[in-house]
Amino acid sequence: MLWWIIGIAVLFGVLNGLLRRKFSKNSFEAGNQNERQIQEEERVKAGSWFTGGQ
């Protein structure tokens, strides 16, 4: 019974990885741009906090 659970988990992980790789080719650039904007906003917030801004 335990082997069934492990097998299903491994199969699900492999399928998830393949699907994610297929979709990430299209959405990777958009996600990367979004991540950059979030990092920039965090940097500005941290900078204004350290310099006494709002």
N, C-alpha and C positions, 0 to 999 in steps of 0.2 A: 504493500500500500504506500509506503514511504517513497518507493522508487517511482510510482505513478505521479506523486505530487512533485518530486524533483524533476522528472521528465517534462511534465506540463509547464513548470516554472521556467525551465531552460528553453523549451520551445517558444513560450510566450516572449521571453527575453530576446531570442534571436529574431522572431518576427517583428517585434517592436523596434529593434535596431535597424532592420532592413527597411521598414516603413519610414522610420525617422530619417534615415540616410536619403531615401528617395525624395521625401518632401523637403528636406533641409537644403537641397541644391537650389530649389526655387526661393525659399524663404530665408536662406542664410544671410543674404546681403541686407534684407530688410531688418532682420533680427539684430544683425551686427550694428546697423545704423541706430536702431532703437537703444541698444545697450550703450553706445557711445553717448547718446543724448542724456541718458539717465546718469552716466558717470559724470558728465559735464555739469549737470544740475547739482549733483551731490558735492562736487568740488566747489562750485560757487557758494552753496549753502555753508559748507565747512569754512571757506575763506571769509565769508561775511560774519560768521559766528566768531572766528578768531580775531577779526579786526574790529569787533564791536558793532557791526551793522545789525539790521533787523534780522 
